[in-house]
Amino acid sequence: MFFLKNLFYAFRKSVMKNFISKFLYVIKYKKISRTNIKIFPFFFKFWISEIIVKKNITLINKKRKFYQEKYFFQDGDWFSHNIPVWEVILNKEVDHEKKTKYLEIGSWEGRSVVHICEKFKNFQITVVDPYIEYKEIDKFIKKQNMDHTYNTLKKNLKNFEERVEIYRTTSKKFFQNNQKKFNIIYIDGSHKSEDVEEDFINSLKILEDGGLIILDDFTWDHYENICDNPIGGILPVLKKNKHLRIISASNQLIVKN
């Protein structure tokens, strides 16, 4: 039914190119890692996500312009292209009338958490980021000034202080001391596979029943060895936790507990 309603977008050249490229990336990982995972479900989920994004280009540009003018973002926008998929998934999975506990690991200037604050008034938000330099983004940020970036985050979240907690610490230390459980966890910290795997495993321990985990940069191809990329930390955890259901796949993977 989804494809019938969206035939105009389903076979657009950019949509086909993008979802096939992502699917081939998963096939490449399976072949190199020799991990026995089912890859066929990814095919249609990648396709659906690309259609959603293509269909909502106007929304992406509108949100990007709105946030850029209202807040204090200076570095590259690595989030807005995810908004259409988030809109579809979160509108379906989140009860807007109930309080939702949201944990975000890795926030930078706060584009994603600002979107959550603007969109969901009943979210209680926890932000965790050590604000240390990341070699992974050297080609995107010429000179990293982490104190400045941290202060930019606080400035952007000033109007939401009553429902946002900020921890300037590593995710490892946060998980060691944390006593709370969360309904939604967004993992966008270190992109090294071993760090992603650790964050994923620790997040599962504090995820409420029926909760969501959003894993960023699922198809990010930064390191030469594909197994060193986020996918190398994500799929092994999924294989061991068969109760998790993949509800969306794009450059991000969204799973439900």
C-alpha positions as CSV (number, residue, x, y, z in Angstrom):
1,M,0.0,0.0,0.0
2,F,2.8,2.4,0.9
3,F,4.4,2.0,-2.5
4,L,1.1,2.4,-4.4
5,K,0.5,5.7,-2.6
6,N,4.0,6.9,-3.4
7,L,4.7,5.6,-6.9
8,F,5.6,9.1,-8.0
9,Y,8.6,9.0,-5.7
10,A,9.4,5.3,-5.5
11,F,11.2,5.0,-8.8
12,R,12.9,8.4,-8.9
13,K,16.5,8.0,-9.9
14,S,17.9,9.4,-6.7
15,V,15.7,7.2,-4.5
16,M,16.7,4.0,-6.4
17,K,20.4,5.0,-6.3
18,N,20.5,5.8,-2.6
19,F,18.6,2.8,-1.3
20,I,20.4,0.3,-3.5
21,S,23.8,1.8,-2.4
22,K,22.8,1.4,1.3
23,F,21.6,-2.2,0.7
24,L,24.9,-3.1,-1.1
25,Y,26.8,-1.7,1.9
26,V,25.0,-4.2,4.2
27,I,25.8,-7.0,1.8
28,K,29.4,-5.9,1.8
29,Y,29.5,-6.0,5.6
30,K,27.9,-9.4,5.7
31,K,30.4,-10.8,3.2
32,I,33.5,-9.3,4.9
33,S,32.5,-9.9,8.5
34,R,31.0,-13.3,7.7
35,T,28.2,-12.5,10.1
36,N,25.1,-14.6,9.5
37,I,22.4,-11.9,9.4
38,K,19.2,-11.6,7.5
39,I,19.6,-8.8,5.0
40,F,16.5,-8.9,2.9
41,P,14.3,-6.9,5.4
42,F,16.8,-4.0,4.9
43,F,15.9,-3.8,1.2
44,F,12.4,-2.4,1.6
45,K,13.2,-0.4,4.7
46,F,15.9,1.4,2.9
47,W,13.6,2.0,0.0
48,I,10.8,3.3,2.2
49,S,13.1,5.7,4.0
50,E,14.5,7.2,0.8
51,I,10.9,7.7,-0.5
52,I,10.0,9.5,2.8
53,V,13.0,11.8,2.5
54,K,12.5,12.5,-1.2
55,K,8.8,13.3,-0.6
56,N,9.7,15.7,2.2
57,I,12.6,17.8,0.8
58,T,10.5,20.9,1.3
59,L,10.0,20.0,5.0
60,I,13.8,19.5,5.4
61,N,14.6,22.9,3.9
62,K,11.9,24.6,5.9
63,K,13.1,23.1,9.2
64,R,16.7,23.8,8.4
65,K,16.0,27.5,7.7
66,F,13.7,27.8,10.8
67,Y,16.3,26.4,13.2
68,Q,19.2,28.3,11.6
69,E,17.5,31.6,12.0
70,K,16.1,30.9,15.5
71,Y,19.2,29.3,17.1
72,F,23.0,29.7,17.1
73,F,24.2,26.9,14.8
74,Q,27.6,27.5,13.2
75,D,28.9,24.1,12.1
76,G,27.5,21.8,9.4
77,D,24.0,20.5,9.5
78,W,24.3,16.7,10.0
79,F,20.8,16.2,11.3
80,S,18.0,17.9,9.3
81,H,17.9,15.2,6.6
82,N,16.7,12.8,9.3
83,I,13.6,14.8,10.2
84,P,11.1,13.3,7.8
85,V,11.8,9.7,9.0
86,W,11.8,10.9,12.7
87,E,8.4,12.6,12.0
88,V,6.9,9.3,10.7
89,I,8.3,7.0,13.3
90,L,8.0,9.2,16.4
91,N,4.5,10.4,15.5
92,K,3.5,6.7,15.3
93,E,5.4,5.4,18.3
94,V,5.1,8.3,20.8
95,D,2.1,9.1,22.9
96,H,2.1,12.9,22.9
97,E,0.0,13.1,26.1
98,K,2.4,11.1,28.2
99,K,5.8,12.1,29.6
100,T,8.6,10.5,27.5
101,K,12.2,10.1,28.8
102,Y,14.7,10.8,26.0
103,L,18.4,10.2,26.2
104,E,20.8,11.6,23.6
105,I,24.4,10.4,23.4
106,G,26.4,13.0,21.4
107,S,24.8,16.3,20.7
108,W,27.4,18.7,19.3
109,E,25.6,22.0,18.9
110,G,22.3,20.5,19.7
111,R,20.4,20.3,16.3
112,S,18.6,17.1,17.1
113,V,17.8,17.9,20.7
114,V,16.5,21.3,19.7
115,H,14.2,19.6,17.2
116,I,12.9,17.2,20.0
117,C,12.4,20.2,22.4
118,E,10.4,22.1,19.7
119,K,8.4,19.1,18.6
120,F,7.6,17.2,21.8
121,K,6.6,19.3,24.8
122,N,6.3,16.3,27.2
123,F,9.8,15.0,26.7
124,Q,12.1,14.9,29.6
125,I,15.6,15.1,28.0
126,T,19.0,14.0,29.0
127,V,22.0,15.0,26.9
128,V,25.4,13.3,27.3
129,D,28.5,14.5,25.5
130,P,32.1,14.8,26.7
131,Y,33.0,17.6,24.3
132,I,36.4,16.3,23.4
133,E,37.9,16.5,19.9
134,Y,36.9,13.9,17.3
135,K,39.3,13.0,14.6
136,E,36.4,11.5,12.7
137,I,35.1,15.0,11.8
138,D,38.5,16.7,11.0
139,K,37.5,17.1,7.3
140,F,34.2,18.7,8.3
141,I,35.5,21.1,11.1
142,K,38.7,22.9,10.3
143,K,39.4,23.9,13.9
144,Q,37.6,22.2,16.8
145,N,36.9,24.3,19.9
146,M,35.0,22.0,22.2
147,D,34.4,24.6,25.0
148,H,32.9,26.9,22.4
149,T,30.7,24.1,21.0
150,Y,29.6,23.1,24.5
151,N,28.6,26.7,25.2
152,T,26.7,26.8,21.9
153,L,24.7,23.8,23.0
154,K,23.8,25.4,26.3
155,K,22.9,28.6,24.6
156,N,20.6,26.8,22.2
157,L,18.9,24.9,25.0
158,K,18.5,27.9,27.4
159,N,14.8,28.2,26.9
160,F,14.3,24.5,27.7
161,E,16.3,24.3,30.9
162,E,13.3,23.1,33.0
163,R,13.2,19.8,31.0
164,V,16.8,19.3,29.8
165,E,19.7,17.8,31.8
166,I,23.2,18.1,30.3
167,Y,26.1,15.9,31.3
168,R,29.5,16.8,30.0
169,T,31.0,13.3,30.4
170,T,31.6,10.2,28.4
171,S,28.8,7.8,27.8
172,K,30.8,5.1,29.6
173,K,30.8,7.2,32.8
174,F,27.2,8.2,32.4
175,F,26.0,4.6,32.1
176,Q,28.1,3.6,35.2
177,N,26.3,6.2,37.3
178,N,22.9,6.4,35.7
179,Q,19.9,5.0,37.6
180,K,17.1,6.0,35.2
181,K,15.4,4.2,32.4
182,F,14.4,5.8,29.1
183,N,11.7,5.5,26.4
184,I,13.9,6.7,23.5
185,I,17.7,6.7,23.2
186,Y,19.5,8.4,20.4
187,I,23.1,7.1,19.9
188,D,25.3,9.6,18.0
189,G,28.6,9.6,20.0
190,S,31.8,8.0,18.9
191,H,31.5,6.2,15.6
192,K,34.1,3.5,16.2
193,S,32.5,0.1,16.1
194,E,33.6,-0.9,19.6
195,D,32.3,2.3,21.1
196,V,29.0,2.0,19.2
197,E,28.6,-1.6,20.3
198,E,29.2,-0.6,24.0
199,D,26.7,2.3,23.8
200,F,24.1,0.0,22.2
201,I,24.5,-2.7,24.8
202,N,24.4,-0.3,27.7
203,S,21.4,1.5,26.2
204,L,19.5,-1.8,26.0
205,K,19.9,-2.2,29.8
206,I,18.1,1.0,30.5
207,L,15.5,1.0,27.7
208,E,11.9,0.7,28.8
209,D,9.7,-2.0,27.3
210,G,8.5,-0.9,23.9
211,G,11.2,1.8,23.8
212,L,13.2,2.9,20.8
213,I,16.9,3.2,20.1
214,I,18.0,5.3,17.2
215,L,21.5,4.5,15.9
216,D,23.1,7.2,13.8
217,D,25.3,6.7,10.8
218,F,24.4,3.1,10.2
219,T,25.8,3.2,6.7
220,W,28.7,5.6,7.4
221,D,31.8,4.5,5.5
222,H,34.6,6.4,7.2
223,Y,37.1,3.7,8.2
224,E,38.8,1.6,5.5
225,N,37.9,-1.7,7.3
226,I,34.0,-1.7,7.1
227,C,33.9,-3.6,10.4
228,D,35.5,-0.6,12.2
229,N,32.5,1.5,11.2
230,P,29.2,1.8,13.2
231,I,27.6,-1.1,11.3
232,G,30.3,-3.3,12.8
233,G,29.1,-2.5,16.3
234,I,25.4,-2.5,15.6
235,L,24.6,-5.7,13.7
236,P,26.4,-8.1,16.1
237,V,24.2,-6.7,18.9
238,L,21.1,-7.1,16.9
239,K,22.0,-10.7,16.1
240,K,22.3,-11.5,19.8
241,N,19.1,-9.6,20.7
242,K,16.5,-11.2,18.4
243,H,13.6,-9.6,20.3
244,L,14.6,-6.2,18.9
245,R,12.5,-5.2,15.9
246,I,13.9,-3.0,13.1
247,I,11.3,-0.4,12.3
248,S,13.3,1.9,10.1
249,A,16.6,1.7,8.1
250,S,18.3,4.5,6.4
251,N,21.6,6.2,7.3
252,Q,20.1,5.6,10.7
253,L,18.7,2.4,12.2
254,I,15.7,2.6,14.5
255,V,14.9,-0.5,16.6
256,K,12.1,-1.2,19.0
257,N,12.4,-3.2,22.3
